[in-house]
Amino acid sequence: MEIHALVTGGASGIGRAIAQRLAQDGFHVHIVDRNGELLNEAVAQFQQEGLLAEGIELDLTNQEAVEATVASLPALRALVNNAGLFDEVGFFEAGPEDFRRMYEVNLVAVATLSRAVASRMEAGSKIVNIASRAYLGAKNHIHYVSSKAALVGYTRACAMELAPRSILVNAVAPGLIDTPLLRALAPERRSAQLALQPTGRAGRPDDIANAVSFLADPKMEFITGQVLFVDGGKSLGGSGA
């Protein structure tokens, strides 16, 4: 019998690595993304590898479309809320619209999708939210930090709400990961970020995918409401940039 998973923001970067790993684990993966071109390319690659994958082009802030999409799918055994917004805004420049924009995608869309999916999940199913170690605090990202801190709080509350249904809810908090966003930084800034890493390097998207694979594994039955830091030890130093 097929087991189904859904990964948001799964057409590129960390989300793509997660979708690929879950498909390799035996899930039939439904990849949600707003970028239809990248989505089609990712699905084609996975299918060429013999993996079960299909794409869904969807705006996660459209509640009606989200609920209709979930209703059209088989019951999911794993949901990975990976899609999110990230940008830099200084403390005095961050206005109400910056916070609303972040919260709409990084929290409200997660809650909307999770509610729709969880209503049809079987006991033993998993929800994994992609947070960020930045929720501990970071400069020039106060709107983003706040939204990810809210997501961590949502994860813990959601775990308590869904425990009677035997649905486990956890979060993964990536640190510095080697993505196009990191590679786009000026060399001196990138070097400064790497110098703060206890391991001396950035993580890879596969490092996050491996963590999600563990938390979404059908055999994992007794971890819920937790935040797993995947940051090369950076969180050992407490909060910071």
N, C-alpha and C positions, 0 to 999 in steps of 0.2 A: 504494500500500500504506500502510495506517495505521501510524503510529508511536505507541507508547503511553508515557505518563509517569504516575508516581504521586507525589502530594504529600501529606504528612502534615500534620495540623493546618491543612487547607486550606479550612475553612469560614468563616474570619474573619481579619481583620487582614492581616499580612504573608503568611501562607499563602494566603489567598484571592487576593491580588494576584499571587502567584507562579503559582497554578493558572490564573488568567485569562490571564496573559501567555503561558504555555506553550501554552494552548489557542489563543490568537491566533497563535502561532508555527506551528501546524499539528499539535500533539500531540493525541491522544485522551487526555484527562486523567482519571485515577481519583483522586478526592478522598477522603482518609481523615480522619475526625474522630470524636470521641466524642459531639459534640452533634448529634443527629439533626435537630433543628429547623433549626439554622443550615445544616447540610449540605444538606438538601432545598431550602432557600431559595437557596443559592449555585448548586446544580446547575440549578434552574429558571431562574435569571437567565442563566446561561451558555448554556443551551439556547435561550432566547429570543433570544440574540444570535447564534444559529447556530453556536455552538461545540460541539465534541464533548467532553462531560463526563458523568461519572456518579459517584455517591457511594457510599461504603462506610463504614458505621458500625462502628467497631472500637476495641477497647481494645488499644493497642500493647504493653502489658505482658503480654498473654496470648499466650505463645509458640505454642501449638497453633493458636489462631485466626489468628494472623499467618501462620503457615506454610500453613494451609489456604487463606487468602485469596490469597496469592501463587500457590499452585498452580492456583487457579481463573482466574487472569488470563492474558492473552497475555504473552509475554516483553516486558519493559519496556526501552525505550531510554534512559529517564531516571528516576532516583529522587531526590526531594528530601526529605530528612529535616528537616522544619521544626518538627514538634510538639515542645514542650518545656515545662518548668515554670520559673517564676520567682517568687520572693518575697524579702522582706527578713527576715534573722535576724542579730542581733548576734553577734560572735565568741564571747562567753562564753555565749550562749544556744544556739548551734548545737550540737546533739547528734548522736549517731550516726544517729538516725532521720531527721534533716533531710538528712544526706548520702546515706543510702540512698534516700530519696524522690527526690532530685534525680538521682542516678546511674541509678536504675531507668528513668526516662523519658528523660533527656538523653543517656545513653550506652548502657545495656544494651538498651533497646528499639531504638535505632538500629542496634546491632550485630546484633541478631536479625533485623530486617527486611532489612538490607543483605546479610547472608549468604544469606537465602532468595532475594532478588531476584537477586543477582549470580550465583548458581548457574545461572540461566537466561538471563543477558544475553548478547547477541551482542558481538563485537568492535566497538569504537567507541561503546559505551554509556557513560553518564555517571551518576555519583553526586555529588550536591551536598548537603553538610551545612550547616545553618544554625547557626553558632557564635555568638560575640558578641565585640565588642571588649573586653568586661569580662574576658575570659580573661587580659588583661594585668594585672589586679588591680583591685579595687574594694572599698570599705568596705561593711559590713553585708550582704554577699552571699557570704560565704566558701564556702558550700556550692554556690551557683550558679556562682561563678567557677571553683571546682575542677572541677565537672562539665563546663564548657565548655572548660577547658584540657585535660581528658581527651579531649573530643571532637576537639579539634585534633590531639592526639597520635594518636588513632584514625584520623583522616583521612589523616595522613601514612603511618602503617603500612599502612592499607588500600590506599593508592595503590601502595605497593611490592608488596603481596601480589597485587594485581589487574593490575599492569602486564603480566605475561606473557599475560594474556587480552585485552590492549588495552582494558581498562575504565579510564576516567579518573575520579579521585576528588579533589574539591576542596571547600573550605569558603568560605562567605561569612560575614564577621563584621560584623553591623550595629552601628552606634553608636546615637545617640539618634534614635529614629524616632517620628513623629507618629502615635501609636496611642491608643486609649482609656486605656491605662495611663498614658501621659504626660499626657493631658488631665485625668486624675483627680487629679493632684498639686495640692497647694495652690499658688495663683498665685505666691507668693514662691519656692517651691522650683522650680517650673517655670522661672521667670525665671532663677534661679541656674544651672540646667542649661543653658539656652540661652546664657547668658553665657560658658560654657566652650567653646562651639562656634566654631572658627575662621571658619566660614562665617556665623555668626550665626543659624542656623536649624536646626531638626530636619530629618531626612530624611523621605521619604515611603515608604510601603510599595512604591510603584512603583519607587523607587530600588533596593530589594533585588530586586524581581522582574526588573528589567533586568539586574542582575548575574548572577542565576541563569540567565536566558535566554541570556546569553553563554556561560556555562560548560556549559550543557546542549545547546547548539547542535550538531547532527550534524556541522557543518563544522569545529568546534573539535577539533583532533586532537593537540595537542602541549603541553597544560598539565595537569599532575597533581601532587597533593600540596601544593597551594598554598592560602594563606588570603588571600582578597580582602577588604580592609577597605572597608566602605561606611559611612563615619562622618564625612564632611565635613571630614576632616583631623584629627579629634580624636586619633587614634593617633599623630600626629607629636609629641605632647607626652609620649609614653611612657605609663606606667601611671598610674592614678588613679581617682577616683570616676566 
